[in-house]
Amino acid sequence: MASIVKLEELFPKDNSLIEVYKNAFNDKSYKVSGEALIAITALDSLEGLKLAKQLEVGKDLFTDISVARVYSQ
């Protein structure tokens, strides 16, 4: 997770990282998936909304918060 946050901080508008974030979105860790969702949304809000739908099932508080952050933007 820390690497996603760091990449997002260092390269906030680097669209070439979206594939990295999408790979992280499919990680088994809910925390990693949530951070990846936030990073994807920062680059492509429509893609972020589409992916947020997949995490709506409420399996984990962190993903619920990440989904809420995407929907609030």
C-alpha positions as CSV (number, residue, x, y, z in Angstrom):
1,M,0.0,0.0,0.0
2,A,2.7,2.5,0.9
3,S,4.2,2.1,-2.6
4,I,0.9,3.1,-4.2
5,V,0.6,6.2,-2.0
6,K,4.2,7.1,-2.7
7,L,3.8,6.8,-6.4
8,E,0.7,8.9,-6.3
9,E,2.5,11.6,-4.3
10,L,5.6,11.6,-6.6
11,F,3.7,11.3,-9.9
12,P,0.2,12.7,-9.3
13,K,-0.8,13.0,-13.0
14,D,1.2,10.2,-14.6
15,N,-1.3,8.3,-16.6
16,S,1.3,5.6,-17.5
17,L,0.8,4.4,-13.9
18,I,-2.8,3.5,-14.3
19,E,-2.0,-0.1,-15.2
20,V,0.1,-0.5,-12.1
21,Y,-2.8,0.8,-10.0
22,K,-5.2,-1.5,-11.8
23,N,-3.0,-4.5,-11.0
24,A,-2.9,-3.3,-7.4
25,F,-6.7,-3.0,-7.4
26,N,-6.9,-6.8,-7.9
27,D,-4.7,-7.5,-4.9
28,K,-6.0,-9.7,-2.2
29,S,-5.5,-7.0,0.4
30,Y,-8.5,-4.8,0.8
31,K,-6.2,-1.9,1.9
32,V,-4.1,-2.2,-1.3
33,S,-7.3,-2.4,-3.4
34,G,-8.7,0.7,-1.7
35,E,-5.6,2.8,-2.2
36,A,-5.4,1.7,-5.8
37,L,-9.0,2.7,-6.3
38,I,-8.2,6.2,-5.0
39,A,-5.1,6.5,-7.3
40,I,-7.1,5.3,-10.3
41,T,-9.9,7.8,-9.6
42,A,-7.4,10.6,-9.4
43,L,-6.3,9.8,-12.9
44,D,-9.6,8.7,-14.4
45,S,-12.8,9.5,-12.5
46,L,-15.1,7.4,-14.7
47,E,-12.8,4.3,-14.4
48,G,-12.7,4.9,-10.7
49,L,-16.5,5.0,-10.4
50,K,-16.7,1.8,-12.5
51,L,-14.2,0.0,-10.3
52,A,-15.8,1.3,-7.1
53,K,-18.9,-0.6,-8.0
54,Q,-17.0,-3.8,-7.6
55,L,-16.0,-3.0,-4.0
56,E,-19.5,-2.0,-2.9
57,V,-20.1,-5.3,-1.3
58,G,-18.8,-4.1,2.1
59,K,-16.3,-6.8,2.9
60,D,-14.0,-4.4,4.8
61,L,-14.2,-1.0,6.4
62,F,-11.1,0.3,4.5
63,T,-12.7,-0.5,1.1
64,D,-16.0,1.0,2.3
65,I,-14.2,4.2,3.1
66,S,-12.3,4.2,-0.3
67,V,-15.6,3.7,-2.2
68,A,-17.2,6.5,-0.2
69,R,-14.2,8.8,-1.1
70,V,-14.6,8.0,-4.8
71,Y,-18.4,8.6,-4.7
72,S,-17.9,11.9,-2.8
73,Q,-15.7,13.4,-5.5
